[in-house]
Amino acid sequence: MARRSKRQQPVNTHLESAHRALRVLEVIHRHPEGVSRTQIARETGLPQHYLAHAIEHLVRTQLATPIAPRVYAAGTSLKLAENGRSGGALLRETLAFLRDAVGAAVYVASYTDGEVSITQYADSPTAPAVHEWVDFREAAHASAVGKALLAQLHPAERREHLDRHRMEAFTPHTITNPQVLFTELDTRPPGEPLLDLQEYALGTVCAAVPIPTGTEPECVALSLPTPDPHKLQQAARVLRNEAIAVLLALLVGGSTPTPPRETTAPHAVIHR
């Protein structure tokens, strides 16, 4: 199994933003009747710039709701979590929101016990999930999800993973050279999504953003059943900007949920 020590620890602005939002959420939770922005700033010590962004994210994901000018209370999603429903329910609602925002199927994945694992997803008839024609555990090098998870590993862990899972060519676009893959992972500008440009399946493109919570590498991803580069660029931009919503759902829920039960797509649910 891949070792868990000395993981790559890139600057994670999503995690920092999520932690700031959680500080705001804690204040809102302490004031069930509502709390002013001035009081939130006083109790969190956050500068106005960070405070405004945190509140914006919380309101957009319905973890907080404005009840008067510059006054906020717990939102419907936070009440959902407080009323004893599972963190998985909160995450599913967040993914449904993100699916509609990006106009594509979306996924959460983690690197668990040395393997790529899709832990949750949201699709629809107009945003179909990717058909898993090759086990995703065997296709980390060819998928956006796999790349986003491998990018968070130490180089030795990556090599160990590829020793167990050969870099097969699934399409003419698949990267099969480890050095080329590692260069792509390590030269990605901070915050930019990892891409799969028809590397797993012809006609499908994907994007993924790392969202490590501090335990296992995790990511959020989308897939589009069209190779349109402009549409992918637009969807990837929204995914990058809204990744904090998924990270917040994971942190508020307390843990990553177990894999979903099969519903509309039997062996096919996931990703890339």
Buried (B, 14 or more C-beta within 10 A) or exposed (E): EBEBEEBBEBEBEBBEBBBBBBBBBEBBBEBEEBBBBEBBBEBBEBEEEBBEBBBEBBBBBBBBBBEEEEBBBBBEBBBBBEEEEBBBBBBBBBBBBBBBBBBBBBBBBBBBEBBBBBBBBBBBEEBBBBBBEBEBBBBBBBBBBBBBBBBBBBBEBBEBBBEEBEBEEBBEBBBBEBEEBBEBBEEBEEBEBBBBBBBBBEEBBBBBBBBBBEEBBBBBBBBBBEBEEEBBEEBBBBBBBBBBBBBBBBBBBEBBBEEBEEEEBEEBBBBB
